[in-house]
Amino acid sequence: MLPRSGDILHVTSAASPQFVARPIMFRVIRPHDWSTYHGWVWLDGYELNAAGDAVERRSIFVQITGLRQQNGPGHRITPGRRPR
């Protein structure tokens, strides 16, 4: 499933080798509909700092299966717990 506008993703080496040394948090603006390799996608969005603030606009090329969706900067949704 493609990420949607507003999704916050933890992007690591599982998504692309370019993130081996430094994984990032990323807020999606939009996925592109450009033709790519199967399972890969170009995403426009913002790299986020530890506080969740946008620090740089970027376009990244990643494997969809390697992306980890976050509830907010640094917060995972855990089954049985409701986000505050």
C-alpha positions, 0 to 999 in steps of 0.5 A, spaced: 500 500 500 502 506 498 504 511 503 499 517 503 499 525 504 501 526 511 503 519 513 510 519 517 515 514 516 521 511 519 526 510 513 531 505 514 536 501 510 530 496 509 527 501 504 533 503 501 541 502 501 542 510 502 539 510 509 544 505 512 548 510 515 543 515 517 535 513 518 530 518 517 523 520 519 519 523 513 513 526 513 509 524 506 507 530 501 505 525 496 507 519 492 509 520 485 505 516 479 512 515 476 514 508 473 519 505 477 521 498 479 516 493 482 515 495 489 519 501 489 516 508 489 518 516 489 516 520 495 516 527 496 516 530 503 520 533 509 525 530 513 523 531 520 528 532 526 527 529 533 522 534 535 518 532 529 519 539 525 520 539 518 528 541 516 529 539 509 524 538 503 526 531 499 524 526 494 526 519 496 526 513 492 524 507 496 522 500 497 514 500 499 515 494 504 521 497 507 517 503 510 515 503 517 509 508 519 509 512 525 503 515 529 508 521 530 515 523 530 518 517 534 512 514 536 509 507 534 502 505 535 502 499 539 496 494 539 492 495 546 494 502 547 491 509 545 495 515 542 495 521 547 
